[in-house]
């Protein structure tokens, strides 16, 4: 089996054969997905990096890997410093690094099906200053040197029932058609897999952890649509569900179909549609309207059926998590539990419900110093025991047909130090501040982010990730367009106004490198708030996730009366919802864990 150094050398040879001086390898697919199928895991194959966001740039004598603050530690553990330099974004960018390191007059290759149009424009501009040029390749050179590259999945599409979706596909497409008509547009390109799944009320198993199918779609102003998907993936049930207003084409016919839209006014999303889509449309003589994919906002604003489904999923998901935390409270102090056995036990508890379709992401099971790696993934090489007098962080979630869950709890194994309790309580205070927030309609996530950080900031502490992300409805666990993150920080979505029906995470944290990590995460629903005498419409958050918060880590002396009241009320809800699903010793344990502070 080839080493990562061999793979890098093979890629450089292939680039030389193609008369290219460099190449950019992003972690995405032709749909700009966050989580990708095995066939698109080019970055992991080339470098060994297993995080969910990153990019590599390869030159004849230099190579760099670019990650954000979540992966600062992980990239150093997984990627060899002998071959690669580590670069932090947004402090630097691929384009800026290439402009500094590429030879004068260099030809730098990129795959136009894996980058946005704006990335191509910025990189071309940065390289032009060096007399270097950006070259779109017809086929990806990584694929040429990856001998056992997996094929894209051939699994069949699955009908997502209208009663869980809350609206049928024809209604959704008709609404998009009206929006297109108002924009004087003929059609909209849907290339984001979750937008396609949501629009047509279908799901799939082509990407681990996200129930989507590999496809492209074009929605027309008359409400009809063209769906481009491998024919073997469409069973009779799906064909019937889609109906005759949806014309089916092979997935590889998509680019040719785009080329036939000459003279049409076509909407393409500059954030979600790749450069090749824009180039093909523009080359065909279509007028391209660079507007947001019309599924994005309605998908984010959950309807009554989706909210009810999510609540049912949360009620079901809370019991296995409580059973796991109870099991952990007995087994971990005895020794013999490590990160891998803990995450396997949690999954087993979830599977006992009979309703789990998949995890919603790879479980983050971090003991001691591994908990300080924000997006850590335990492996045989990194696996640590849960030791006494340490912290254990577990961030996990499930995909259920009626909802997608995501929860983090931090647990003291044995006796926590005073510093651990102080840091945990500051994180908890921030979590409670955000959960209790009341704010005017139109408020953006970036305006609320400070609420979660204030008690850490007061002690000169912080965390290097956003505070909240959107969550889909049996779809992506990281869904846009909304986020709770610092403004102007490189976190997309923080400037999206929050709207009733949006679901987000509330997950402040604190990470002490080499020692421990802390994060407390629940999902919340944006909903209207009634306040007597209010002069403008107000919104707030309803907490949707129910699991006990480790009271051994709470320093009650740091809490205000209102914070204590919120925690007690939250624990009373956990007891009422989850308690009846537990029996015997697990039920008694939950009763004690959720007693008033």
Rosetta blueprint (number, residue, H / E / L):
1 X L
2 X L
3 X L
4 X H
5 X H
6 X H
7 X H
8 X H
9 X H
10 X H
11 X H
12 X H
13 X H
14 X H
15 X H
16 X H
17 X H
18 X L
19 X L
20 X L
21 X L
22 X E
23 X E
24 X E
25 X E
26 X E
27 X L
28 X L
29 X L
30 X L
31 X L
32 X L
33 X L
34 X L
35 X L
36 X L
37 X L
38 X H
39 X H
40 X H
41 X L
42 X H
43 X H
44 X H
45 X H
46 X H
47 X H
48 X L
49 X L
50 X L
51 X L
52 X L
53 X L
54 X L
55 X E
56 X E
57 X E
58 X E
59 X E
60 X L
61 X L
62 X L
63 X E
64 X E
65 X E
66 X E
67 X E
68 X L
69 X H
70 X H
71 X H
72 X H
73 X H
74 X H
75 X H
76 X H
77 X H
78 X H
79 X L
80 X L
81 X L
82 X L
83 X L
84 X L
85 X E
86 X E
87 X E
88 X E
89 X L
90 X L
91 X L
92 X L
93 X L
94 X H
95 X H
96 X H
97 X H
98 X H
99 X H
100 X H
101 X H
102 X L
103 X L
104 X L
105 X L
106 X L
107 X E
108 X E
109 X E
110 X E
111 X E
112 X L
113 X L
114 X L
115 X L
116 X E
117 X H
118 X H
119 X H
120 X H
121 X H
122 X H
123 X H
124 X H
125 X H
126 X H
127 X H
128 X H
129 X L
130 X L
131 X L
132 X L
133 X E
134 X E
135 X E
136 X E
137 X E
138 X L
139 X L
140 X L
141 X H
142 X H
143 X H
144 X H
145 X H
146 X L
147 X L
148 X L
149 X L
150 X L
151 X L
152 X L
153 X L
154 X L
155 X L
156 X L
157 X L
158 X E
159 X E
160 X L
161 X L
162 X H
163 X H
164 X H
165 X H
166 X L
167 X L
168 X L
169 X H
170 X H
171 X H
172 X H
173 X H
174 X H
175 X H
176 X H
177 X H
178 X H
179 X H
180 X H
181 X H
182 X H
183 X L
184 X L
185 X L
186 X L
187 X E
188 X E
189 X E
190 X E
191 X L
192 X L
193 X H
194 X H
195 X H
196 X H
197 X H
198 X H
199 X H
200 X H
201 X L
202 X E
203 X E
204 X L
205 X L
206 X L
207 X E
208 X L
209 X L
210 X E
211 X L
212 X L
213 X L
214 X L
215 X L
216 X E
217 X E
218 X E
219 X E
220 X E
221 X L
222 X L
223 X L
224 X L
225 X E
226 X E
227 X E
228 X E
229 X L
230 X L
231 X H
232 X H
233 X H
234 X L
235 X L
236 X H
237 X H
238 X H
239 X H
240 X H
241 X H
242 X H
243 X L
244 X L
245 X L
246 X E
247 X E
248 X E
249 X E
250 X L
251 X H
252 X H
253 X H
254 X H
255 X H
256 X H
257 X H
258 X H
259 X H
260 X L
261 X L
262 X L
263 X L
264 X L
265 X E
266 X E
267 X E
268 X E
269 X L
270 X L
271 X L
272 X L
273 X L
274 X E
275 X H
276 X H
277 X H
278 X H
279 X H
280 X H
281 X H
282 X H
283 X H
284 X H
285 X L
286 X L
287 X E
288 X E
289 X E
290 X E
291 X L
292 X L
293 X L
294 X L
295 X L
296 X H
297 X H
298 X H
299 X H
300 X H
301 X L
302 X L
303 X L
304 X H
305 X H
306 X H
307 X H
308 X H
309 X H
310 X H
311 X H
312 X H
313 X H
314 X H
315 X H
316 X H
317 X H
318 X H
319 X H
320 X H
321 X H
322 X H
323 X H
324 X H
325 X H
326 X H
327 X H
328 X H
329 X H
330 X H
331 X H
332 X H
333 X H
334 X H
335 X L
336 X L
337 X L
338 X E
339 X H
340 X H
341 X H
342 X H
343 X H
344 X H
345 X H
346 X H
347 X H
348 X H
349 X H
350 X H
351 X H
352 X L
353 X L
354 X L
355 X L
356 X L
357 X L
358 X E
359 X E
360 X L
361 X L
362 X L
363 X L
364 X E
365 X E
366 X E
367 X E
368 X H
369 X H
370 X H
371 X H
372 X H
373 X L
374 X L
375 X L
376 X L
377 X L
378 X L
379 X L
380 X L
381 X L
382 X L
383 X L
384 X L
385 X E
386 X L
387 X L
388 X L
389 X L
390 X E
391 X E
392 X E
393 X E
394 X E
395 X E
396 X E
397 X L
398 X E
399 X E
400 X E
401 X L
402 X L
403 X E
404 X E
405 X L
406 X L
407 X E
408 X E
409 X E
410 X E
411 X E
412 X E
413 X E
414 X L
415 X L
416 X L
417 X L
418 X H
419 X H
420 X H
421 X H
422 X H
423 X H
424 X H
425 X H
426 X H
427 X H
428 X H
429 X H
430 X H
431 X H
432 X H
433 X H
434 X H
435 X H
436 X L
437 X L
438 X E
439 X E
440 X E
441 X L
442 X L
443 X L
444 X E
445 X H
446 X H
447 X H
448 X H
449 X H
450 X H
451 X H
452 X H
453 X H
454 X H
455 X H
456 X H
457 X H
458 X L
459 X L
460 X L
461 X L
462 X L
463 X L
464 X L
465 X L
466 X L
467 X L
468 X E
469 X E
470 X E
471 X L
472 X L
473 X L
474 X L
475 X L
476 X L
477 X L
478 X L
479 X E
480 X E
481 X E
482 X E
483 X E
484 X E
485 X L
486 X L
487 X L
488 X L
489 X L
490 X L
491 X L
492 X L
493 X L
494 X L
495 X L
496 X L
497 X E
498 X L
499 X L
500 X L
501 X L
502 X L
503 X E
504 X E
505 X E
506 X E
507 X L
508 X L
509 X E
510 X E
511 X E
512 X E
513 X L
514 X L
515 X L
516 X E
517 X E
518 X E
519 X E
520 X L
521 X E
522 X E
523 X E
524 X E
525 X E
526 X E
527 X E
528 X E
529 X E
530 X L
531 X L
532 X L
533 X L
534 X L
535 X L
536 X L
537 X L
538 X E
539 X E
540 X E
541 X E
542 X E
543 X E
544 X L
545 X L
546 X L
547 X L
548 X L
549 X L
550 X L
551 X H
552 X H
553 X H
554 X L
555 X L
556 X H
557 X H
558 X H
559 X L
560 X L
561 X H
562 X H
563 X H
564 X H
565 X H
566 X H
567 X H
568 X H
569 X H
570 X H
571 X H
572 X H
573 X H
574 X H
575 X H
576 X H
577 X H
578 X H
579 X H
580 X H
581 X H
582 X L
583 X L
584 X H
585 X H
586 X H
587 X H
588 X H
589 X H
590 X H
591 X H
592 X H
593 X H
594 X L
595 X L
596 X L
597 X L
